[in-house]
Amino acid sequence: MAARTALRFAAAAALVLVAWFAGLGVLARWAEPTREVLVLVEPGGAAALLSRAPVLAIDAPAGWLRVRGESPGFVAELYASGARLVLPAAGSGCRTPPPGRSRGGA
């Protein structure tokens, strides 16, 4: 009985995660809520994607790109250029310092 409960919980958690990321992907595609997004790209596909879409690269952690759109509709162009998934990037994150500050601190 405990195994069945654990399996049901795991399935529900997986469904919630899939729904969450799908919702964020749809939001990014049609509403473009932020100018900065995270883009999942194929290995070696970042250069081609950046050359075709109107974006500026901000950061490139393994398998992802953080980019800033330069024109409306940039998310659709990212998908047309080969992006697997585009998600809104909230805030400046821990990798990119706020405007006017360096990574070294004050």
C-alpha positions as CSV (number, residue, x, y, z in Angstrom):
1,M,0.0,0.0,0.0
2,A,2.8,2.4,0.9
3,A,4.5,1.7,-2.5
4,R,1.3,2.6,-4.3
5,T,1.0,5.9,-2.4
6,A,4.6,6.8,-3.2
7,L,4.0,6.0,-6.9
8,R,0.9,8.1,-7.0
9,F,2.7,11.0,-5.3
10,A,5.6,10.7,-7.7
11,A,3.3,10.7,-10.7
12,A,1.4,13.7,-9.4
13,A,4.6,15.6,-8.8
14,A,5.9,14.8,-12.3
15,L,2.6,16.0,-13.8
16,V,2.8,19.3,-11.8
17,L,6.3,19.9,-13.0
18,V,5.4,19.2,-16.7
19,A,2.4,21.4,-16.4
20,W,4.5,24.2,-14.8
21,F,7.2,24.2,-17.5
22,A,4.6,23.8,-20.3
23,G,2.8,26.8,-18.9
24,L,6.0,28.9,-18.7
25,G,6.8,27.9,-22.3
26,V,3.4,29.0,-23.6
27,L,3.6,32.2,-21.6
28,A,7.1,33.0,-23.1
29,R,5.9,32.1,-26.6
30,W,2.8,34.2,-26.8
31,A,3.1,36.9,-24.1
32,E,6.8,37.5,-24.0
33,P,6.6,38.6,-20.3
34,T,10.3,39.4,-20.1
35,R,13.0,40.6,-22.5
36,E,15.4,38.0,-21.0
37,V,14.7,34.3,-21.5
38,L,16.5,31.0,-21.0
39,V,16.8,28.9,-24.1
40,L,17.4,25.2,-24.2
41,V,19.5,24.4,-27.3
42,E,21.1,21.3,-28.8
43,P,24.8,20.8,-28.2
44,G,26.7,23.0,-30.7
45,G,23.5,24.8,-31.8
46,A,24.0,28.0,-29.9
47,A,26.0,29.8,-32.6
48,A,23.5,29.1,-35.3
49,L,20.6,30.1,-33.0
50,L,22.3,33.4,-32.0
51,S,23.1,34.3,-35.7
52,R,19.4,33.8,-36.8
53,A,17.4,35.3,-33.9
54,P,17.4,39.0,-32.9
55,V,18.9,38.4,-29.4
56,L,22.0,39.2,-27.4
57,A,23.7,36.4,-25.4
58,I,24.0,37.2,-21.7
59,D,25.2,33.9,-20.3
60,A,25.7,30.3,-21.5
61,P,25.5,27.7,-18.7
62,A,25.8,24.1,-20.0
63,G,23.0,23.4,-22.5
64,W,21.2,26.7,-21.9
65,L,21.5,30.3,-23.2
66,R,20.4,33.3,-21.3
67,V,19.5,35.9,-24.0
68,R,17.9,39.4,-24.2
69,G,15.5,40.0,-27.1
70,E,16.0,43.0,-29.3
71,S,12.6,43.1,-31.0
72,P,9.0,42.0,-30.4
73,G,8.5,38.4,-31.6
74,F,12.0,37.3,-30.7
75,V,10.7,34.2,-28.9
76,A,8.9,32.9,-32.0
77,E,12.2,33.5,-33.9
78,L,14.1,31.6,-31.3
79,Y,11.8,28.6,-31.9
80,A,12.0,29.0,-35.6
81,S,15.8,29.0,-35.3
82,G,15.9,25.7,-33.5
83,A,15.4,26.4,-29.8
84,R,13.9,23.4,-28.0
85,L,12.4,25.3,-25.1
86,V,12.2,29.0,-24.2
87,L,11.4,30.0,-20.6
88,P,11.1,33.5,-19.0
89,A,14.1,34.5,-17.0
90,A,13.1,36.3,-13.8
91,G,15.4,39.0,-12.4
92,S,19.1,39.2,-13.0
93,G,19.8,35.8,-11.4
94,C,23.0,35.0,-9.6
95,R,25.2,34.9,-12.7
96,T,24.5,38.4,-14.0
97,P,25.1,41.4,-11.8
98,P,22.5,44.1,-11.5
99,P,23.1,47.1,-13.8
100,G,25.8,49.4,-12.4
101,R,27.5,46.7,-10.3
102,S,30.4,44.5,-11.0
103,R,30.6,40.8,-10.0
104,G,33.2,41.7,-7.3
105,G,30.6,43.4,-5.1
106,A,30.0,47.1,-4.3
